[in-house]
């Protein structure tokens, strides 16, 4: 410890500095170790996470319904009178054959997102792993998918979160 007035080292606990005579602050003994609060990250964020997964599934489904109506309405007629030239149908000639495959894939992803949200809301045991897998599959979806995936990984991936989720799961 050093004196705050003159900067000289003070070796023994004494009430005054031996060099300048300034009163020294006395160390207050601690009453005990600091309390360790358990991490409750999962408990605080599980409801928001489940609602966001359900909303993300609905959001993805809504986007596809809008895109599907545009594909069926606009591209079904291949642009009407503007369909001229040798390459006029090039980008859209195979759209109609791919629409069922894309629809099945996106509806499946929407269903899996809603199931992840419902499983998290019910606090089912495999829901944590299922949500983590969905987060890794969704992380490269622009903006909403990436944000939801990062939030899910932040809440559920640490080891302390695994232990806490096992305590609150049914």
RATAJO-V697639 format. One record per pair of residues at least 6 apart in sequence whose C-alpha atoms are under 6 Angstrom apart, sorted by the first residue. I is the first residue (numbers start at 0). J is the second residue. Records with the same first field share a line. If there is no record, write none. Layout:
I = J / J
This chain:
0 = 8 / 9
1 = 7 / 8 / 9
14 = 22 / 23
15 = 21 / 22 / 23
41 = 154
49 = 116 / 119 / 120
52 = 112 / 116
53 = 113 / 116
56 = 109 / 112 / 113
115 = 130
118 = 126
119 = 126
122 = 168 / 169
123 = 168 / 169
124 = 168
134 = 148
137 = 144
138 = 144 / 145 / 148
139 = 145
